[in-house]
Amino acid sequence: MPKAKPKPSSTHRPENMVLAQLLRELRLAAGLTQAQAAEALGLTQTGISDIETSDRGLELLVVRDLVRVYGADWLAFVAELERRLAAEPRLASALIQKSPN
């Protein structure tokens, strides 16, 4: 029986870690602490930490709000995210070819 694909909202996808890392870098570049970012968005510091460690799923509008709080341009952010995702190495399991039966 084939394995089920992970849910698109899964926090365990490799892409989520790339997004989380970019958001963390952006917050640091903006000179904000997790507590300051959390206060600006009405979240807890733990919530920001969970986002940055990829322990929390992200909604698009929350990501957009974070980018705005950090003072970055949304389209530039999305372009950088796409650039990083394109450069992300594939998992070794993705190289395995299924043999036709």
C-alpha positions as CSV (number, residue, x, y, z in Angstrom):
1,M,0.0,0.0,0.0
2,P,1.5,3.4,-1.0
3,K,2.3,5.9,1.7
4,A,-0.1,8.8,2.1
5,K,1.4,12.1,1.1
6,P,1.8,14.6,4.0
7,K,-0.9,17.2,4.4
8,P,-0.1,20.5,2.6
9,S,-0.2,22.3,6.0
10,S,2.2,19.9,7.6
11,T,4.8,21.6,9.8
12,H,7.2,18.7,9.0
13,R,7.7,19.6,5.4
14,P,11.3,20.7,4.6
15,E,9.9,23.9,3.0
16,N,8.5,25.0,6.3
17,M,11.9,25.0,7.9
18,V,13.2,27.2,5.1
19,L,10.3,29.6,5.7
20,A,10.9,29.6,9.4
21,Q,14.6,30.3,9.0
22,L,13.9,33.2,6.7
23,L,11.4,34.7,9.1
24,R,13.9,34.4,11.9
25,E,16.7,36.0,9.8
26,L,14.3,38.8,8.9
27,R,13.4,39.5,12.5
28,L,17.0,39.6,13.5
29,A,17.8,41.9,10.6
30,A,15.0,44.2,11.8
31,G,16.6,44.3,15.2
32,L,13.6,43.0,17.0
33,T,13.4,40.5,19.8
34,Q,10.8,37.7,19.7
35,A,9.0,39.5,22.5
36,Q,8.8,42.7,20.5
37,A,7.6,40.9,17.3
38,A,5.0,39.0,19.4
39,E,3.7,42.2,21.0
40,A,3.3,43.9,17.6
41,L,1.2,41.0,16.3
42,G,-0.7,40.2,19.5
43,L,1.0,36.8,19.9
44,T,3.2,35.4,22.7
45,Q,6.9,35.2,22.6
46,T,6.5,31.4,22.6
47,G,4.3,31.7,19.5
48,I,7.1,33.5,17.6
49,S,9.6,30.9,18.9
50,D,7.4,28.1,17.7
51,I,7.2,29.8,14.3
52,E,10.9,30.2,14.0
53,T,11.6,26.6,15.0
54,S,9.0,25.3,12.6
55,D,7.0,23.8,15.5
56,R,3.9,25.8,14.4
57,G,2.1,25.8,11.1
58,L,1.8,29.2,9.4
59,E,-1.1,30.9,7.7
60,L,-0.3,33.1,4.8
61,L,-1.7,36.2,6.4
62,V,0.3,35.7,9.5
63,V,3.4,35.4,7.4
64,R,2.5,38.6,5.6
65,D,1.9,40.4,8.9
66,L,5.3,39.2,10.2
67,V,7.0,40.5,7.1
68,R,5.2,43.9,7.5
69,V,6.2,44.1,11.2
70,Y,9.8,43.4,10.2
71,G,9.7,46.3,7.7
72,A,10.3,44.1,4.6
73,D,8.8,44.2,1.2
74,W,6.3,41.4,0.7
75,L,7.1,40.6,-2.9
76,A,10.9,40.7,-2.2
77,F,10.3,38.3,0.7
78,V,8.3,35.9,-1.5
79,A,11.0,36.1,-4.2
80,E,13.7,35.3,-1.7
81,L,11.7,32.4,-0.2
82,E,11.2,31.0,-3.7
83,R,15.0,31.4,-4.4
84,R,15.8,29.5,-1.3
85,L,13.3,26.8,-1.9
86,A,14.7,26.3,-5.5
87,A,18.2,25.9,-4.1
88,E,17.1,23.4,-1.4
89,P,18.7,20.0,-2.0
90,R,16.3,17.1,-2.5
91,L,16.0,14.3,0.0
92,A,17.9,11.2,-0.9
93,S,14.6,9.3,-1.0
94,A,13.4,11.6,-3.8
95,L,16.2,10.1,-6.0
96,I,14.9,6.6,-5.7
97,Q,13.0,5.5,-8.8
98,K,10.1,3.2,-8.5
99,S,10.5,0.1,-10.6
100,P,7.5,-0.6,-12.9
101,N,5.6,-3.7,-12.0
